[in-house]
């Protein structure tokens, strides 16, 4: 069975918040503490360990540690000339973790960067060039799919998708491309677009799935998932945070327990036809284990899309 044939795909949980729970020595950061992508260079054992923990918990797909592995983001750490190397190593670390495990896949993670074109932070051409460089590196390293994730600006999203499909076409490749947008608690993306605008804008692209990740827990995603269920023709993804973050004793914590997280996600699958699931900020291997256990043998609801 290939990636696209699985009725349900279970992605892994959080990268950053789980790395924060590990005891990682200073040398593993190579002087770039806070840059998770630098661990691919200087502390790969921690990335492989995280991937394995997620796989052991039941994840079918691990995302590469490349959320910020574009030249624009890496330049903040003086690593802008190591884009190809970092992305290649990230894929190798993921491959090492899934070695010997059938039906497990590597998703090349492409984040939004730190500069949004709709807010005038960056010109589209510069963003496109940086995104294209990263996508080329991920594809050359041999990912099974691409996930354009945590999208906060539709112009940024379209720029990434155009780059992805141009690179795929130029290489004669066919690979699933997933898109995941971030809807803030107020009900829109950071730059003000609602889920209806997202669907209208992205429907012309031949993406494998469209969905939501980050910003909120599953409860606050319910209305947006319902809209996608009725209006998006392809597959739907949902990769929420472990609830809304709270500050307790000066620390940011996420409150949603694994069983409740899994129960809410189960409803999305069985009632709204979501078929790509996983966890974002705060979600631990325990959340993924609860999710995988709850979805064992479950078939997503068949949807009727309003056209």
Secondary structure, DSSP 8 states (H G I E B T S, - for coil): --GGG-SSEEB---SHHHHHHS---GGGGTT-TT-GGGHHHH-HHHHHHHHHHHHHHT-SEEE-S-TT-SHHHHGGGT-GGGHHHHHHHHHHHHHHHHTT-TT-EEEEEE---S--GGGTSS-HHHHHHHHHHHHHHHHHHT-SEEEEEEE--HHHHHHHHHHHHHHHHHTT---EEEEEE---TTSS-TTS--HHHHHHHHTTS--SEEEEESSS-GGGGHHHHHHHHHH--SEEEEEE-SSSEEEETTEEEE---HHHHHHHHHHHHHHH---EEEE-TT--HHHHHHHHHHHTT----------
